[in-house]
Amino acid sequence: MYHFIHKRKSIYQNYSRLLINFISIGVIFIILVFLGCSHQQMLSSHSDAEILLFEPKPPYGAPKDLETYGSIAKELGFKYKKVGHQFINREGSLLDPDGNIKYKVLILPGGETYRWFEQFVGEGLDCAGVYNILKFVRAGGSIIGICICSSILFVDVVEWNSPLLDQAKHGNWNATSTWPGAFKHFCSTEPAFKGIVRGPQESNRPYPTTLFLPIRMNPENEIVKKFKLPETIYQIVVGGGSLIPYDGQKIDVIGWFPEGGIAIGAIPYGKGQIILTNPHPNIAGGDADTWRWSTGMSNHRMRWGWTSKVSTQGLKKMRTNKDLDGSLPDRSLAKAMLIWAYEKASKWGQ
């Protein structure tokens, strides 16, 4: 009789433990669901998006940058939307009436940035838009600027070690030039990055030779350490500019070009951060290889005066150039930069 009672008592104890475990798991699940719903409701109540993708007036942007970073934002669960110059130019688009940021990250693609401006093409970014972008960062927003093209916006001086468009069309392949950064040139702003962007990389001349380059990552950088990124990541580079800070200009180096110039860096500006990434880690692996051989890029090369001889030399260089580590490291870096930029801005935004 004792053994029978003891056995029944053990069975009841086992059932009780299972029931308690089941209830505990259910409670945790409900809490997670509640927190997830609350987070989504909070986002919906404050903003229609967290990430903005700036889409310049065609054909002067790089749609592939927007497509890929949109995909990355979606994969990370961030709400995003594309906006044009009209949105950026409008007062109150980026900041609320109290001067707080309404969005976390503004992503600027590659392209021909001088042709983004109203003063140059008749319709585009105006000085109100430029001031809005800079006020957004000073208030705590983050920017990710892709390619040498976006770096050109924020710097003091551009050193272009390749012919300009008209010079290339006339075969003046040894031409070089220097001019002010675009925001400074068009709107007389103080440069957010007090320094120079110098490009294209020697390996990528004449522009727009498009190659996978081994970008050496900075092991001391917060993004590289936090996300355990590899020592070197092969990334697609169209031209590519080295960032050269003046004395006193802070820059947190994320990665270097093979010849030692700064390829990717985070620049503090006001309360916010500007990541300038001259490579395109968001366009990765086979996707990048397809992109550089696309009709759009082919037309871009022809537009930049690639004669038969130049084309033969440049295309030979591109055909022998391979992505030696695949798409995962590039994509991981692009995600890491977006997460980091989002987290930095979250200290200040809604």
Buried (B, 14 or more C-beta within 10 A) or exposed (E): EEEEEEEEEEEEEEEEEEEEEEEEEEEEEEEEEEEEEEEEEEBEEEBEBBBBBBBBBEBBBBBBBBBBBBBBBEEBEBBBBBBBBBBBBEEEBBBBEEEEBBBBBBBBBBBBBBBBBBEBBEEBBBBBBBBBBBBBBBBBBBBBBBBBBBBBBBBBBBBBBBBBEEBBBEEEBEBEEEBBBBBBBBBEBEBBBBBBBBBBBEBBBBBBBBBBBBBBBBEEBBBBEEBEBEEBBBBBBBBBBBBBBEEEBEBBBBBBBBEEBBBBBBBBBBBBBBBBBBBBBBBBBEBBBEBBEEEEBBEBBEBBBBEEEBBEBBBEBBEEBEBEBEBEBBBBBBBBBBBBBBEBBBEBBB
